[in-house]
Each structure stands twice: as C-alpha cells, then as structure tokens.
C-alpha cells in the first residue's frame, strides 16, 4: 500500500497536486489570508498582496468622528436619522464581526484537519515529497499563529464595535426621545395657536357684526341729517344767496354811479376853475379812472377832430415827469395794471396847436383784484380761455378759443395739442394791455413771446385780462425779468 501511494504521488507534479477530502476548502479561502513563503534558514517571507484596506476599527472611528462633528449642525430630526443610520451601520458591523469570528472558527478547524492530514502523509512519504510536506506543515503553523493574532484583533474590534453600537443605540434613543418631545411641544404650540386664531376670528366676527350694526345706525342717522340739511338748504339758502347776490350787484351799480358822478363833478370843478382863469381846455377825458374802464377824448368846444393826432402819457403823481405810452395814439385808451397810481394825459395836436386832456386823479385798481392775483400766485400754473385777435398786426377772422397757460417759468398758448407759442420769460418778451382803439380794448392784451411773433389776445372779462398781466409780471420778476410794453422804460 505504501508503494502504491508513492507511485500515485510520483505521477503528478507539484503544480498538478489536488488534495482531496478536507484539503479542498483550504483553496477556497486562500485568497482571504496573506501569502507566505518558507525561505532559506527557516525564515518566513510574506509575499506582496493587494493594497491593504483600512481596518474595521479605523472605519468605525472615522464614521463616529464624522457624526460627532456634524451633530451641532443637524436638526433634531436629521440627528435622529443619522443616529438610526449609525445604529444600523453598527449592527451590520457587529454582524460582520460575528461572521468573521465564525469564519475564523471554521478556518481553525480546517487548519487542524489540514495539519492532521499532513502529519499522516509525512509518515507515509519520503525523500523529495517529505520535504514539501514539512514545508506545508510549517506554513500551516504560521497560518495558525496569524489566525490567533487575527482572532485577538477581531475580539478587540468586537468589543469596540459593541461599545460603539451601545453608545449609538443610547444616542439614537435619546434622539428619538428628543424628537418625540419636540413633536409633542410642536403639537401643543400648534393647538394653542389654532385656539388663539379661532378666538381672534370669533372676536373679529363679533366686532364686524357690531360695527355693521353701529354703521347701519350711523348711516341711517347721517341720511336723516343729510335729508334735513338738504331740505333746509332748499328752503332757505338759495333765497339768501340770491338776496346777497342782488345786494352786491346793487351796491356795485351804486358805487359805479357814485364814482362816475364824483369824477364828473371833479372834472366840472376843474373846468370851472380853468374857465375862471380864461384857460378853458378844448378837450377832456370821459370815463372812469380805474382798471377795466375806457378813457375817451371828447371835444369841449366846437373843434374838429379830423386832422388831429393823439398821444397818451403816464405822469407820476409826485412830479410832472411824463412817460410816453408807445402805440397809444387813438382817441380811446384802456388803462392797464402798469397805469395804476399814475395820472394819464392825452396830448391832442391840431394843426400844430397842442391841447392836453388830463385825468382828475390817478388810476385806481379794480376792487379785489390784488387779492385775487395773490391767490393765483400760489398755483404753479393758471389757465385762461382766450381768442386770438391779431397775429403780427394782422386781424384774424376765425375766433377759435385757445388756452393761455401762465406758469412760474414760462407762458404757453395752445389749442388742444397744437402749440402756438411756448416761451420762457426773457428780456425780449413784451406784455401789456392793448393800446389801440375798439370797444374790446379793456379785455385785450398784447403779447410778444419772441421778436418774430406778436399776438393780441382777447379775454372773457377785463378782470381776467388784468389778472393775467399782473400774474405774468409777478412770475417774471421772480425770474429777474421785467415784462413791459413796447417802448416802456424799466428800472433795470
């Protein structure tokens, strides 16, 4: 039998030996152990294996440090999820350690069986094969030593993993408890907030219902008061307003009549005094010396007016210095705001003989005009409805209504979107009352926005014409510009 075994082994080379029986599982798990080689003089050499992976202990320590580092930045819910994940990882690691321990136990049994088989074969073979079996036995001993070391390491890792798993489990339980507490607190706060919202809604509904009730009552009372006030107004106010308006008209008429009578008396008195001095004038002025009126040269003696020429002047009340009114060469003249407080003279030249017709007193302002202009100054712009009577001295036949806008910086004349003139206040701009004849002279204004354009504008009333002139001059003075008529002297 011994010979047969020897022959059987002799037929196969070292690379063709296939161990039977209990030797087969050793090849199955060989790739999980380091490779060793028995060198000369009994020195065991560890062959180069694949790059070593981090140990299980290092991996667990790294994961634990990462979790502890992120703990401060995680919310309670995320912390609980992380601890659950860590617990699962620790459980898996514990199971892996158990599996490895079981594998080590199986390897220990296999190595013992392998060593027994090799011991039995060592007694049966001789020569070259016996040396190989001795080498195999020494390698099995080395593997047993390595397995014992690995077993000790696994036991330590098992202890560490168990400790970490225990701490993670406790931490997970604490996190779960904290999450439950926070959830309970959140539910309590939500319930409290919901109850508070319901109370507020109930209070608002009550207030709304009360306010609607009170509002309806107040509305009914206001309606009653409004109806009563409307009834009183319909019964009394219109009649009172009409009476006051009629009284104002009567007073105005009486004042105009008294003014006219007083002016006529002053003229007769002056004529009587001159007649006594044998210096009775041939001409005199007829009309009221105030804004909005018309002054007219009339003949006192039997003198013809066919070949006469007339020139109007302004005279200061404290002196005899005369200021010519350029363009005022008609028998009629409508005073403008620049004439207020001054006397007006009309020099009539008949065949070289000059006669003077003077006003009995200085020109008076219209009643309430100054206050009206002061009210308009507060507005940035004031608009007037006007009609263009002349353009560059040419009469206009179409009486279309335009809008004259007088602002703080400029004047603008337009009709709808068509702009006739729009100019800022400047030294080349001229503005005054119309100095020609015609019944509409008290309501007409001369405006030269620029040198190549001159306009004569007609207003609805003399009050609007005078207020427009005063307002424009007021805004121009604010811009260091004085608006005057053609040929007028200015203090600048």
DAUR-V19614 format. One record per pair of residues at least 6 apart in sequence whose C-alpha atoms are under 7 Angstrom apart, sorted by sequence separation. I is the first residue (numbers start at 0). GAP is how many residues later the second one is. D is the distance in whole Angstrom. If there is no record, write none. Layout:
i->[I/I]
gap->[GAP/GAP]
d->[D/D]
This chain:
i->[37/38/273/286/314/347/348/375/388/389/404/405/412/413/447/458/475/36/37/286/287/314/346/347/388/404/412/413/433/446/447/475/35/36/70/121/286/313/314/346/347/387/403/404/412/446/35/36/270/285/286/312/313/346/403/411/412/445/446/472/35/36/284/285/312/313/345/346/402/403/411/433/445/472/34/35/121/284/285/312/313/344/345/387/401/402/410/411/432/433/444/445/34/284/285/311/312/344/345/386/401/402/410/432/433/443/444/283/284/311/344/386/401/409/410/431/432/443/444/282/283/343/344/386/409/431/443/33/117/282/283/343/385/386/408/409/430/431/442/443/282/283/311/342/384/385/408/430/442/281/282/310/311/384/385/429/430/442/281/310/342/384/385/429/442/117/281/309/342/383/384/428/429/442/309/341/342/382/383/428/441/444/309/340/341/382/383/428/443/114/339/340/382/427/442/339/340/381/382/427/338/339/380/381/114/316/339/380/381/315/316/380/422/314/315/379/380/259/313/314/379/110/313/314/313/312/313/311/312/311/312/296/311/295/296/310/311/295/309/310/294/295/309/310/431/293/294/309/293/294/308/309/293/307/308/292/307/308/307/306/290/290/424/430/431/429/430/431/426/428/429/430/425/429/424/429/96/96/391/391/390/391/93/390/389/390/389/405/408/93/388/407/93/387/388/387/388/288/386/387/89/385/386/284/385/386/281/283/284/288/289/290/385/90/282/283/284/288/289/290/384/89/288/289/290/289/86/86/85/86/82/82/83/82/21/22/21/79/266/265/372/376/79/78/79/37/335/368/372/75/56/76/332/75/332/332/331/329/327/329/333/326/327/333/5/1/336/335/336/293/292/291/325/325/324/291/291]
gap->[6/6/6/6/6/6/6/6/6/6/6/6/6/6/6/6/6/7/7/7/7/7/7/7/7/7/7/7/7/7/7/7/8/8/8/8/8/8/8/8/8/8/8/8/8/8/9/9/9/9/9/9/9/9/9/9/9/9/9/9/10/10/10/10/10/10/10/10/10/10/10/10/10/10/11/11/11/11/11/11/11/11/11/11/11/11/11/11/11/11/11/11/12/12/12/12/12/12/12/12/12/12/12/12/12/12/12/13/13/13/13/13/13/13/13/13/13/13/13/14/14/14/14/14/14/14/14/15/15/15/15/15/15/15/15/15/15/15/15/15/16/16/16/16/16/16/16/16/16/17/17/17/17/17/17/17/17/17/18/18/18/18/18/18/18/19/19/19/19/19/19/19/19/19/20/20/20/20/20/20/20/20/21/21/21/21/21/21/21/22/22/22/22/22/22/23/23/23/23/23/24/24/24/24/25/25/25/25/25/26/26/26/26/27/27/27/27/28/28/28/28/29/29/29/30/31/31/32/32/33/33/34/34/35/35/35/35/36/36/36/37/37/37/37/37/38/38/38/39/39/39/39/40/40/40/41/41/41/42/43/44/45/51/52/52/53/53/53/54/54/54/54/55/55/56/56/57/61/61/62/63/63/64/64/65/65/66/66/66/67/67/67/68/68/68/69/69/70/70/70/71/71/71/72/72/72/73/73/73/73/73/73/73/74/74/74/74/74/74/74/74/75/75/75/75/76/78/81/82/82/85/88/88/89/91/91/92/92/93/94/94/94/95/96/96/97/97/98/98/99/100/102/102/103/103/104/105/106/107/107/107/108/108/108/119/122/129/130/133/148/149/150/160/161/163/170/171]
d->[5/6/5/7/6/5/6/7/6/5/6/7/6/5/4/6/6/6/6/6/7/5/6/5/5/5/5/7/6/6/6/7/7/5/7/6/5/6/6/6/6/7/6/6/5/5/6/6/6/6/7/6/5/5/5/6/6/6/6/7/4/7/6/5/5/6/6/6/6/7/4/6/5/6/6/6/6/5/6/5/7/7/5/7/7/6/6/7/6/5/6/7/5/5/7/6/5/6/6/6/6/6/6/4/5/7/5/6/6/6/4/6/5/6/6/6/6/6/7/7/6/6/7/5/4/5/4/7/6/6/7/6/6/6/6/5/6/7/6/6/5/7/6/6/6/5/6/5/5/6/5/6/7/6/6/6/6/7/5/5/6/5/7/5/6/6/5/5/4/6/6/6/7/4/6/5/6/6/5/5/6/7/6/5/6/6/6/6/7/6/7/5/4/6/6/5/6/6/6/7/6/6/6/5/7/6/6/6/7/5/6/4/6/6/6/6/7/6/6/5/6/7/6/6/5/6/6/7/5/6/6/5/4/6/6/6/6/4/6/5/6/7/6/7/7/7/5/5/6/6/6/6/5/6/5/6/5/7/5/6/6/6/6/6/6/6/5/5/6/7/5/5/6/5/7/7/7/6/6/5/6/6/7/5/6/7/5/6/7/6/5/5/7/6/6/5/6/7/6/6/7/6/5/6/5/7/7/5/7/7/5/7/5/7/6/7/7/5/4/6/7/5/6/6/5/6/6/6/7/6/6/7/6/5/7/6/7/6/6/6/6/7/5/7/6/7/5/7/6/7/6/6/6/6/7/7/6/6/5/6/6/6/6/5/7/7/6/7/7/7/6/5/6/5/7/5/7]
